[in-house]
């Protein structure tokens, strides 16, 4: 069914995080936290950190002449640290530690020492700008970045060139992000057209409303275009949105939240959920719209084939949206229509996406697609588009099931390692370039075709196959009066 985001009510069973993940209850005895004596402790040469003070975690992020944190640690900490400290403040702390440890405020600088340190701080800043570019929309972030490089640049002219390259690539990424957000706003405005009065056209040939089959009659082609839409949405979602979607005040955290509701940047994530809902309603509208039973059955069979092609491609989000649309009550009640359609393949697909066992069948298929992606030789085989609402559900329950801080005030870093694993896998999948050629006419239809509201779907359904009981008859009468102005 259509989904909502950022609400605990949409979820029914906890799932998704590792069963061995320690989630201590308040008051439970804690083992001594694993903290190393200095940078890199318990990372490359020891057991992974499971909990530590925020200061220790920041120290482990700071590179030195002889140390650089593991890439996984950098991603995990930059992803989760924003729950405890705003990115500008974190970068300021990192730069402050670098200046102190490398004596960058002294004159003259130790050229040999700085030349060993320089490439490492540049690598950290490059990773930060590439993975979390939205952090650098804040001018303070760019200021700190420039300042630290200006301090080391006198020791090697190449650092100036690197600074310019980093800033140029960052500017390009931010421009693309802004363009993407603007396009999402335009698409959302166009996609908001709900026209329940189209029900009145059902009995007036020729059809006034265009339908999907008149735009695209090939299931594989439509599945390819749906994959275009999915990957376009995915490309705009930043990893930080998964953290900010469920941020809440931690009762064990005495500090103020790092960002208010107004500063939460989850617009791309929310737009993706809206796309899922639109596709559900578009499928249901296309099925309920035709006046003749044979045509409705033909549309059902068409979308079954589209769903199957989505499964083969690895586009599980469109697959679930199509199945959800076909299972909406106004569609599922059309028993005569379903009786005319060949539905064997539909029940197979339903089985694949069955929620039983915490979506066991789907998760098995997803692992298979992920394995195929890792060993692929072409972008076509690399496509993995997860059922997004289930991914959000998994992250929600990981967040709800484990506190951000332990009772002793230390950061529950084990929780954030699991969060980073789930988000990091998603980040790999979203980087795939769509290998299919765009069809502008189909994409335009997917984004702009009018859809029925829930009331419109029920009315169209009752107009197609008469109500079967008094409750349906009363609802039909009320809908005809409200939507069509008929009695």
LUMLO-540852 format. One record per residue (C-alpha): x, y, z; residue in three letters. Coordinates in steps of 0.5 Angstrom, whole numbers, padded with zeros to 4 digits, always signed. Layout:
XYZAla ...
This chain:
+0000+0000+0000Unk +0002+0007-0001Unk +0007+0009+0004Unk +0009+0015+0009Unk +0016+0017+0012Unk +0018+0019+0019Unk +0013+0016+0023Unk +0013+0010+0027Unk +0006+0008+0026Unk +0008+0005+0019Unk +0012+0000+0022Unk +0010-0006+0025Unk +0015-0011+0026Unk +0023-0009+0028Unk +0028-0012+0023Unk +0034-0010+0019Unk +0039-0010+0024Unk +0044-0015+0027Unk +0042-0019+0032Unk +0048-0019+0036Unk +0048-0011+0036Unk +0048-0010+0043Unk +0043-0005+0045Unk +0043-0004+0053Unk +0037-0002+0057Unk +0038+0004+0062Unk +0041+0001+0068Unk +0044-0005+0065Unk +0051-0006+0067Unk +0056-0003+0062Unk +0063-0006+0060Unk +0068-0002+0060Unk +0068+0002+0054Unk +0074+0001+0049Unk +0078+0007+0048Unk +0085+0007+0045Unk +0090+0012+0048Unk +0091+0016+0041Unk +0089+0017+0034Unk +0088+0010+0031Unk +0087+0006+0037Unk +0082+0000+0036Unk +0082+0001+0029Unk +0087-0002+0024Unk +0091-0006+0029Unk +0086-0008+0034Unk +0078-0009+0036Unk +0073-0004+0033Unk +0071+0001+0037Unk +0064-0001+0040Unk +0063+0006+0045Unk +0067+0012+0046Unk +0067+0019+0048Unk +0065+0024+0043Unk +0072+0027+0044Unk +0076+0020+0043Unk +0072+0019+0037Unk +0074+0026+0034Unk +0081+0025+0036Unk +0081+0018+0032Unk +0078+0022+0026Unk +0084+0027+0026Unk +0090+0025+0021Unk +0097+0025+0023Unk +0104+0025+0019Unk +0104+0017+0021Unk +0096+0016+0021Unk +0090+0016+0017Unk +0083+0013+0020Unk +0080+0007+0016Unk +0075+0009+0010Unk +0070+0006+0014Unk +0071+0009+0020Unk +0071+0016+0017Unk +0064+0015+0013Unk +0061+0012+0020Unk +0063+0018+0024Unk +0062+0023+0019Unk +0055+0020+0018Unk +0053+0020+0025Unk +0057+0025+0029Unk +0052+0030+0026Unk +0047+0027+0032Unk +0052+0030+0037Unk +0056+0036+0034Unk +0054+0040+0028Unk +0058+0039+0022Unk +0062+0046+0022Unk +0063+0045+0029Unk +0066+0038+0028Unk +0071+0041+0022Unk +0073+0047+0027Unk +0075+0042+0032Unk +0079+0037+0027Unk +0082+0043+0024Unk +0084+0046+0031Unk +0087+0039+0033Unk +0091+0039+0027Unk +0094+0046+0028Unk +0096+0044+0035Unk +0099+0037+0033Unk +0102+0039+0027Unk +0104+0046+0030Unk +0101+0050+0024Unk +0101+0056+0028Unk +0109+0056+0029Unk +0114+0060+0024Unk +0117+0057+0021Unk +0114+0051+0019Unk +0117+0044+0020Unk +0117+0043+0012Unk +0118+0035+0012Unk +0113+0034+0018Unk +0108+0038+0014Unk +0109+0034+0007Unk +0108+0028+0011Unk +0101+0031+0014Unk +0099+0035+0008Unk +0096+0029+0003Unk +0093+0026+0009Unk +0089+0032+0011Unk +0087+0033+0004Unk +0085+0026+0003Unk +0080+0027+0009Unk +0077+0034+0007Unk +0076+0031+0000Unk +0073+0025+0002Unk +0068+0029+0006Unk +0066+0034+0001Unk +0065+0028-0004Unk +0061+0024+0001Unk +0057+0029+0005Unk +0057+0035+0000Unk +0051+0038+0003Unk +0055+0040+0009Unk +0059+0045+0005Unk +0053+0049+0003Unk +0055+0053+0010Unk +0060+0058+0008Unk +0063+0056+0015Unk +0065+0049+0013Unk +0069+0052+0006Unk +0072+0057+0011Unk +0075+0052+0015Unk +0077+0048+0009Unk +0081+0054+0006Unk +0084+0056+0012Unk +0087+0049+0014Unk +0090+0048+0007Unk +0093+0055+0007Unk +0097+0054+0013Unk +0100+0048+0010Unk +0101+0050+0003Unk +0107+0054+0004Unk +0111+0047+0004Unk +0108+0045-0002Unk +0105+0049-0008Unk +0101+0043-0010Unk +0097+0044-0004Unk +0094+0050-0008Unk +0092+0046-0014Unk +0089+0041-0010Unk +0085+0046-0006Unk +0082+0049-0013Unk +0081+0042-0015Unk +0077+0040-0009Unk +0073+0047-0009Unk +0071+0046-0016Unk +0069+0039-0016Unk +0065+0041-0009Unk +0062+0047-0013Unk +0060+0042-0019Unk +0056+0038-0014Unk +0053+0043-0010Unk +0050+0046-0017Unk +0048+0039-0019Unk +0044+0038-0012Unk +0041+0045-0013Unk +0038+0043-0020Unk +0036+0036-0018Unk +0032+0039-0012Unk +0029+0044-0017Unk +0027+0039-0022Unk +0024+0035-0016Unk +0020+0041-0014Unk +0017+0042-0021Unk +0016+0034-0022Unk +0012+0035-0015Unk +0008+0040-0018Unk +0006+0037-0024Unk +0005+0030-0021Unk +0000+0033-0016Unk -0006+0033-0021Unk -0012+0029-0018Unk -0018+0029-0023Unk -0023+0025-0020Unk -0028+0028-0025Unk -0025+0023-0030Unk -0030+0018-0028Unk -0035+0021-0032Unk -0031+0020-0038Unk -0032+0012-0037Unk -0038+0012-0041Unk -0036+0017-0047Unk -0032+0014-0052Unk -0028+0016-0055Unk -0023+0016-0049Unk -0022+0023-0047Unk -0016+0021-0042Unk -0010+0018-0045Unk -0008+0012-0042Unk -0001+0008-0041Unk -0002+0003-0046Unk -0003+0008-0051Unk +0004+0011-0049Unk +0007+0005-0048Unk +0005-0002-0050Unk +0012-0006-0048Unk +0013-0008-0041Unk +0020-0008-0042Unk +0021-0001-0044Unk +0016+0001-0039Unk +0020-0002-0034Unk +0027+0001-0036Unk +0023+0008-0036Unk +0021+0006-0029Unk +0028+0005-0027Unk +0030+0011-0030Unk +0026+0015-0025Unk +0028+0011-0019Unk +0035+0012-0021Unk +0034+0019-0022Unk +0031+0020-0015Unk +0036+0016-0011Unk +0042+0020-0014Unk +0039+0026-0010Unk +0039+0023-0004Unk +0045+0024+0001Unk +0047+0019+0006Unk +0046+0025+0012Unk +0038+0024+0010Unk +0037+0018+0013Unk +0040+0020+0020Unk +0036+0027+0020Unk +0030+0023+0018Unk +0029+0020+0025Unk +0033+0025+0029Unk +0030+0026+0036Unk +0032+0028+0043Unk +0036+0023+0046Unk +0034+0023+0054Unk +0041+0021+0055Unk +0044+0027+0051Unk +0045+0033+0055Unk +0047+0037+0049Unk +0042+0041+0045Unk +0040+0038+0038Unk +0044+0039+0032Unk +0039+0041+0028Unk +0032+0043+0029Unk +0026+0041+0025Unk +0027+0047+0020Unk +0034+0045+0019Unk +0033+0038+0017Unk +0034+0036+0010Unk +0030+0030+0008Unk +0027+0033+0002Unk +0030+0028-0003Unk +0028+0022+0001Unk +0021+0025+0002Unk +0020+0026-0005Unk +0022+0019-0007Unk +0017+0016-0002Unk +0012+0021-0006Unk +0014+0018-0012Unk +0013+0011-0010Unk +0006+0013-0007Unk +0004+0016-0014Unk +0006+0010-0018Unk +0001+0006-0013Unk -0004+0011-0015Unk -0002+0011-0022Unk -0003+0003-0023Unk -0009+0003-0020Unk -0012+0009-0024Unk -0010+0006-0030Unk -0014-0001-0028Unk -0020+0003-0026Unk -0021+0008-0031Unk -0023+0003-0037Unk -0030+0002-0038Unk -0030-0005-0041Unk -0028-0011-0037Unk -0024-0014-0042Unk -0020-0007-0043Unk -0019-0007-0035Unk -0016-0014-0035Unk -0011-0013-0041Unk -0009-0007-0037Unk -0008-0012-0031Unk -0004-0017-0035Unk +0000-0011-0038Unk +0002-0009-0031Unk +0004-0016-0028Unk +0009-0016-0034Unk +0012-0010-0032Unk +0013-0012-0025Unk +0016-0018-0028Unk +0021-0014-0032Unk +0022-0010-0026Unk +0024-0016-0022Unk +0029-0018-0027Unk +0032-0012-0028Unk +0033-0011-0020Unk +0028-0005-0019Unk +0025-0008-0013Unk +0022-0001-0011Unk +0018+0000-0018Unk +0016-0008-0017Unk +0013-0007-0010Unk +0009+0000-0012Unk +0006-0004-0018Unk +0004-0010-0013Unk +0001-0005-0008Unk -0003-0001-0013Unk -0006-0008-0016Unk -0008-0010-0008Unk -0011-0003-0007Unk -0018-0005-0005Unk -0022-0001-0011Unk -0018-0005-0015Unk -0018-0012-0012Unk -0025-0012-0011Unk -0026-0012-0019Unk -0027-0020-0018Unk -0030-0020-0025Unk -0024-0016-0028Unk -0019-0021-0025Unk -0023-0027-0027Unk -0022-0025-0034Unk -0014-0024-0033Unk -0009-0029-0033Unk -0006-0028-0026Unk -0001-0034-0025Unk +0005-0029-0026Unk +0002-0024-0021Unk +0002-0029-0015Unk +0009-0031-0016Unk +0011-0024-0016Unk +0007-0023-0010Unk +0010-0029-0007Unk +0017-0026-0008Unk +0015-0019-0004Unk +0011-0023+0001Unk +0012-0020+0008Unk +0012-0026+0012Unk +0018-0028+0016Unk +0020-0020+0015Unk +0020-0020+0008Unk +0025-0027+0007Unk +0023-0028+0000Unk +0025-0021-0002Unk +0031-0020+0002Unk +0034-0027-0001Unk +0032-0024-0008Unk +0036-0017-0006Unk +0042-0021-0003Unk +0042-0025-0010Unk +0042-0018-0014Unk +0047-0015-0009Unk +0052-0021-0011Unk +0050-0020-0018Unk +0052-0013-0018Unk +0059-0014-0014Unk +0061-0019-0020Unk +0058-0015-0026Unk +0061-0013-0032Unk +0056-0008-0034Unk +0051-0003-0031Unk +0045-0007-0033Unk +0048-0012-0028Unk +0049-0007-0023Unk +0042-0005-0022Unk +0040-0006-0015Unk +0034-0001-0013Unk +0031-0004-0006Unk +0024-0003-0004Unk +0025+0004+0000Unk +0020+0004+0005Unk +0023-0003+0008Unk +0030+0000+0008Unk +0027+0006+0012Unk +0023+0001+0016Unk +0030-0002+0018Unk +0034+0004+0019Unk +0028+0007+0024Unk +0028+0000+0028Unk +0035+0001+0029Unk +0035+0008+0031Unk +0029+0006+0036Unk +0032+0000+0038Unk +0039+0002+0041Unk +0040+0009+0044Unk +0045+0014+0041Unk +0049+0014+0048Unk +0050+0009+0053Unk +0048+0011+0060Unk +0055+0013+0062Unk +0055+0018+0056Unk +0059+0015+0051Unk +0057+0015+0044Unk +0054+0008+0042Unk +0059+0007+0036Unk +0057+0000+0035Unk +0050+0002+0033Unk +0053+0007+0028Unk +0057+0002+0025Unk +0051-0002+0023Unk +0047+0004+0021Unk +0053+0006+0016Unk +0053-0001+0013Unk +0046-0001+0011Unk +0047+0007+0009Unk +0053+0005+0005Unk +0050-0001+0001Unk +0045+0004-0001Unk +0050+0009-0003Unk +0054+0004-0007Unk +0047+0002-0011Unk +0045+0009-0012Unk +0051+0011-0016Unk +0050+0006-0022Unk +0048+0010-0028Unk +0042+0008-0032Unk +0044+0004-0038Unk +0037+0005-0042Unk +0036+0010-0047Unk +0031+0015-0044Unk +0024+0016-0047Unk +0021+0023-0046Unk +0014+0021-0048Unk +0014+0016-0043Unk +0017+0019-0037Unk +0013+0025-0038Unk +0007+0021-0038Unk +0009+0018-0031Unk +0010+0024-0028Unk +0004+0028-0030Unk -0001+0024-0032Unk -0007+0025-0028Unk -0009+0020-0022Unk -0015+0019-0018Unk -0015+0020-0010Unk -0018+0014-0006Unk -0025+0017-0007Unk -0024+0017-0014Unk -0021+0010-0015Unk -0027+0007-0011Unk -0032+0011-0015Unk -0029+0009-0021Unk -0029+0002-0019Unk -0036+0002-0017Unk -0038+0005-0024Unk -0034-0001-0027Unk -0037-0007-0022Unk -0043-0005-0018Unk -0043-0005-0011Unk -0044-0012-0007Unk -0047-0010-0001Unk -0051-0004+0003Unk -0045-0001+0005Unk -0042-0001-0002Unk -0048+0002-0004Unk -0049+0008+0001Unk -0041+0009-0001Unk -0042+0009-0008Unk -0048+0014-0007Unk -0044+0019-0003Unk -0039+0019-0008Unk -0043+0020-0014Unk -0046+0026-0010Unk -0039+0029-0008Unk -0035+0028-0014Unk -0040+0028-0020Unk -0045+0032-0017Unk -0050+0026-0018Unk -0055+0023-0014Unk 
